């Protein structure tokens, strides 16, 4: 049986009514018309429409409005005494691509903004806009906006499926954790979470969260990665933003996920969360070692304007007569560029590195007694000319 909702909407017009994508759990029914966006919560216990956007007090009507998944919508508004016109497509609060002089049809309601697609998983949401000015290309043409992030988040690539992470022998906590994922579209900013449960009710690491940022911007946007130092510590992104991560106890399983928070076009577009992946930190206790790993000193970790033939140096360990130095193109240290044995705590790069590329490096003592690797340093060579 159906129970009619007899309470009238705060604004009246041709109205689109849909159930939310999470209706079975949240019981939300959404109504959208030229006056605003409203929600009726079946489980809320409130006998009223809740205004989610717009409403009778809004200074101007919405000239076009269509709803999409996750309560996002596309709209435009005419100019008022309080604000200028918004003659562009918005995805929640996005502002991409359209000529500022495009005419949506004046201040009267128009049906010339059409939402296509987005009704099936992995299908991009496409918005078509017809410019109402006389046709004189590009004036008066048709514009298309494609949101490829509406349904699917980034793809986690490592660590996955309970992958084993070494413990850090000095503290007995988790060793270095290298999180990597595949980017989507023009993504440049992310939020990364690590939790002790699959439902993320107990999040212990949250990097790049918040509505306004700062978001985590990988040093190499085309190969996004995040490195958590052994035993916890400071995480630095490609823009110099920092976050402090507490040590992760060994002998436990952790879950992680990532989502897009920012894109290169400047739109405020956010993706859903990626699927959840997991890793297990090997059980370990603090042990006495001949010496801890060397600490990278130069280039400064996270540096982004490094010369193509940098000089490397690291902390000196008393009694060590030889170090092994490795420079790689990836955080896993598998795509090796330089591997050298040096007698001092410094190395002068003889090979010219690629302009604009990100590199990873680390050092360990090998003589007279082999020791563990130090933390991985990250830097990006200047863009060049």
C-alpha positions in Angstrom: 0.0 0.0 0.0 1.0 3.6 -0.5 0.6 6.5 1.9 0.0 9.8 0.2 2.2 12.8 1.3 -0.5 15.5 1.8 1.9 18.2 2.9 2.4 20.7 0.1 5.9 21.6 -1.2 7.2 25.0 -0.1 7.3 26.0 -3.8 5.0 24.8 -6.6 5.9 24.1 -10.3 6.5 21.1 -12.6 8.2 18.8 -10.1 10.5 15.9 -10.5 10.1 13.3 -7.7 12.5 10.5 -7.2 13.6 8.1 -4.5 17.2 8.6 -3.3 19.9 6.0 -4.4 20.0 4.9 -0.8 16.2 4.8 -0.3 16.2 1.3 1.3 18.4 2.6 4.2 17.6 6.3 4.4 14.0 6.4 3.2 14.5 9.7 1.5 12.2 11.0 -1.3 13.4 14.0 -3.2 11.3 16.6 -5.0 12.9 19.2 -7.3 11.2 22.1 -9.1 12.2 25.6 -10.2 11.9 26.8 -6.6 14.3 24.4 -4.9 15.2 20.9 -3.8 13.3 19.2 -1.0 13.5 15.9 1.0 10.8 13.9 2.7 12.4 11.4 5.2 10.3 8.3 5.7 12.3 7.4 8.7 13.0 10.9 10.0 9.7 11.1 12.0 9.3 14.7 10.7 5.9 15.4 9.0 7.4 18.1 6.7 9.5 18.7 3.6 13.0 19.7 4.5 14.6 22.3 2.2 17.9 21.1 0.9 18.5 23.9 -1.6 16.6 27.0 -2.7 13.2 27.5 -1.1 10.7 30.4 -0.9 13.3 32.7 0.6 15.8 32.2 -2.2 16.2 35.5 -4.1 15.5 34.2 -7.6 14.0 31.2 -9.3 16.1 28.5 -10.8 15.8 28.8 -14.6 16.8 25.2 -15.2 17.2 22.2 -12.9 17.7 18.5 -13.3 18.7 15.9 -10.7 21.4 13.3 -10.9 22.8 10.6 -8.6 24.0 11.3 -5.1 21.7 14.4 -4.7 23.8 16.3 -7.3 22.1 18.6 -9.7 22.7 21.0 -12.6 21.3 24.4 -12.6 21.5 28.0 -13.7 20.2 31.2 -12.2 19.6 34.7 -13.6 21.1 37.9 -12.3 19.6 39.6 -9.3 20.2 42.6 -7.1 22.2 40.4 -4.8 24.2 38.3 -7.2 25.3 38.1 -10.8 24.0 35.5 -13.2 25.4 32.0 -13.3 25.2 31.2 -17.0 27.2 28.0 -16.8 26.6 24.4 -15.9 27.1 23.4 -12.3 27.7 20.0 -10.8 26.9 20.7 -7.2 29.1 23.8 -7.2 31.2 23.3 -10.4 31.9 26.0 -12.9 33.5 24.6 -16.0 33.8 25.3 -19.6 31.0 27.5 -20.8 31.2 31.0 -22.4 30.2 33.6 -19.8 27.9 35.2 -22.4 25.8 32.1 -23.1 22.0 32.8 -22.9 19.9 30.1 -21.3 16.7 31.9 -22.3 16.5 35.0 -20.0 15.0 34.9 -16.6 11.9 32.8 -17.5 12.0 29.1 -16.8 13.5 27.1 -19.7 13.8 23.5 -20.6 16.9 23.9 -22.7 19.2 22.2 -20.2 19.0 18.4 -20.6 20.5 15.7 -18.4 21.4 12.5 -20.3 22.9 9.3 -19.0 24.0 8.6 -15.5 21.2 6.1 -14.9 23.5 3.1 -15.0 26.7 2.4 -13.1 29.9 3.5 -14.9 27.8 5.6 -17.4 29.0 9.3 -17.4 26.5 12.0 -16.7 26.3 14.3 -19.7 24.7 17.7 -19.8 23.8 19.4 -23.0 23.3 23.2 -23.1 21.7 25.1 -26.0 22.9 28.7 -26.4 19.8 30.9 -27.1 21.8 33.6 -29.0 21.6 33.9 -32.8 23.6 31.1 -34.4 27.1 32.4 -35.3 29.7 29.7 -34.3 30.7 29.4 -31.6 27.9 31.6 -30.5 24.5 30.0 -30.5 25.9 26.5 -30.5 25.4 23.4 -28.3 27.7 22.8 -25.4 28.3 19.5 -23.7 29.6 18.9 -20.1 30.6 15.3 -19.2 31.0 14.3 -15.5 33.0 11.0 -15.5 33.2 11.0 -11.8 29.6 10.7 -10.9 29.6 7.0 -10.3 33.1 5.6 -9.9 36.0 6.6 -7.8 39.7 5.9 -8.2 41.0 2.4 -8.5 43.3 1.2 -5.6 46.3 -0.7 -6.9 48.5 -1.3 -3.8 48.4 -2.6 -1.2 45.4 -4.8 -1.9 43.7 -8.0 -0.6 45.4 -8.2 2.8 48.8 -7.6 1.4 51.5 -8.0 4.1 53.3 -4.8 5.2 56.7 -5.2 7.1 56.9 -3.9 10.6 59.5 -1.3 11.5 62.1 -3.0 13.6 63.1 0.0 15.7 59.6 0.7 17.1 57.8 -2.6 16.3 55.1 -0.5 14.5 54.1 -0.6 10.8 56.9 0.0 8.4 56.7 2.2 5.4 53.2 2.0 3.7 53.0 2.9 0.0 49.5 3.5 -1.1 48.9 3.8 -4.9 45.9 4.1 -7.1 44.8 4.8 -10.7 43.7 8.4 -11.4 40.4 9.2 -13.0 39.9 12.0 -15.6 41.7 15.1 -14.6 41.9 14.4 -10.9 44.5 16.3 -8.9 43.3 16.3 -5.2 42.3 13.4 -3.1 41.1 12.2 0.3 42.6 9.0 1.7 41.3 7.2 4.8 42.6 4.2 6.7 40.4 2.5 9.3 40.5 -0.6 11.5 37.1 -1.8 10.3 35.5 -2.4 6.9 32.7 0.1 7.6 35.1 2.9 8.4 33.4 3.6 11.7 36.9 3.9 13.3 39.0 6.0 10.9 42.5 6.4 12.2 44.1 8.2 9.2 42.2 10.9 7.2 44.4 12.8 4.8 42.8 15.5 2.5 39.4 15.5 4.1 37.1 18.4 4.6 35.0 20.4 2.2 37.5 23.1 1.4 40.8 21.2 1.8 43.7 21.2 1.7 43.3 18.1 -0.4 46.2 15.6 -0.9 47.9 16.4 -4.2 50.3 13.6 -5.3 53.8 14.7 -6.4 53.1 12.9 -9.7 49.4 13.4 -10.6 49.6 10.8 -13.4 50.8 8.1 -11.0 49.2 9.1 -7.7 50.8 7.7 -4.5 51.0 8.4 -0.8 53.9 7.3 1.4 53.5 6.9 5.1 56.9 6.8 6.8 58.0 3.8 8.9 56.5 4.1 12.4 54.3 7.0 11.3 55.3 10.6 10.9 54.8 13.5 8.4 53.1 13.0 5.0 53.9 15.7 2.5 52.1 16.2 -0.8 53.2 17.8 -4.1 52.1 21.2 -2.9 53.9 21.1 0.4 50.8 20.4 2.5 51.5 18.2 5.5 49.6 15.8 7.7 50.8 13.8 10.7 50.1 10.1 10.8 50.3 8.2 14.1 52.1 4.9 14.2 50.0 1.9 13.1 50.4 -1.0 15.5 51.8 -4.2 14.0 49.9 -7.5 13.9 46.6 -5.9 12.7 44.6 -5.6 9.5 43.7 -2.2 8.2 41.3 -1.0 5.5 41.9 1.9 3.1 40.0 3.9 0.4 40.4 7.0 -1.7 38.2 9.5 -3.5 38.6 12.5 -5.7 38.3 15.9 -4.0 39.6 18.2 -6.7 40.1 18.3 -10.5 42.4 20.2 -12.8 39.5 22.1 -14.5 38.8 24.0 -11.2 35.3 22.4 -10.8 34.2 21.4 -7.3 33.6 17.8 -8.4 34.0 14.9 -6.0 33.9 11.3 -6.8 32.3 8.5 -4.7 34.8 6.5 -2.6 36.8 3.8 -4.3 36.1 0.2 -3.3 37.8 -0.7 0.0 41.1 -2.5 0.0 43.1 -3.9 2.9 46.6 -4.7 4.2 48.0 -6.5 7.3 51.0 -5.3 9.2 53.3 -8.1 10.1 53.5 -8.8 13.8 56.8 -7.5 15.3 58.4 -6.2 18.4 61.1 -3.5 18.8 64.5 -5.0 18.3 68.1 -3.8 18.7 69.7 -3.2 15.4 73.3 -2.2 14.6 72.0 1.2 13.5 68.8 2.7 12.2 68.3 3.6 8.5 69.8 6.8 7.2 67.6 9.9 7.1 67.2 11.6 3.7 68.3 15.3 4.1 68.6 16.7 0.5 66.7 17.1 -1.7 64.2 18.1 0.9 61.3 15.5 1.0 58.5 16.7 -1.3 60.7 19.3 -3.1 59.1 20.3 -6.5 61.7 22.6 -8.2 64.8 20.3 -8.1 67.6 20.7 -10.7 68.0 17.7 -13.1 71.4 16.7 -11.6 70.8 17.1 -7.8 73.2 16.4 -5.0 72.0 13.9 -2.5 72.9 13.7 1.2 71.7 11.8 4.2 72.4 11.5 7.9 75.7 9.9 8.8 75.8 6.7 10.8 78.9 6.3 13.0 81.1 3.4 11.9 79.6 2.9 8.5 82.1 3.0 5.6 79.8 2.2 2.7 76.2 3.0 1.8 74.0 1.7 -1.0 72.1 4.5 -2.8 69.0 3.8 -5.0 67.0 6.3 -7.2 63.7 5.1 -8.7 60.8 6.3 -10.8 58.2 4.6 -8.5 57.5 4.4 -4.8 57.9 0.6 -4.8 61.6 1.2 -5.8 61.3 -1.3 -8.7 61.9 1.1 -11.7 65.5 1.8 -10.7 67.3 4.7 -12.4 70.5 4.8 -10.4 72.1 2.2 -8.0 75.4 3.1 -6.5 77.8 2.1 -3.6 79.3 5.2 -2.0 81.9 5.7 0.8 80.3 8.8 2.3 76.8 10.1 3.2 76.5 12.0 -0.1 76.1 11.2 -3.8 76.4 13.6 -6.7 74.1 12.6 -9.5 76.0 12.2 -12.7 73.0 11.3 -14.8 70.7 14.1 -16.0 67.1 13.4 -14.8 64.0 14.1 -16.8 62.4 17.5 -16.5 59.1 17.6 -14.6 59.3 14.0 -13.5 59.0 12.7 -9.9 61.6 10.4 -8.3 62.0 8.4 -5.2 65.3 7.6 -3.3 66.6 5.7 -0.3 69.8 4.7 1.3 71.0 1.9 3.6 74.3 1.0 5.3 76.1 -2.1 3.9 79.7 -2.0 5.4 80.8 -3.2 7.9 77.4 -4.5 8.7 74.3 -4.4 6.4 71.5 -2.4 7.8 67.9 -1.5 7.0 66.7 1.0 4.4 66.0 4.5 5.5 62.8 6.3 4.7 62.0 7.0 1.0 62.6 10.5 -0.1 60.4 12.1 -2.8 61.2 15.0 -5.1 60.1 16.4 -8.5 62.5 17.9 -11.1 61.7 21.4 -12.3 59.5 21.6 -15.4 62.4 23.0 -17.4 62.3 25.1 -20.5 
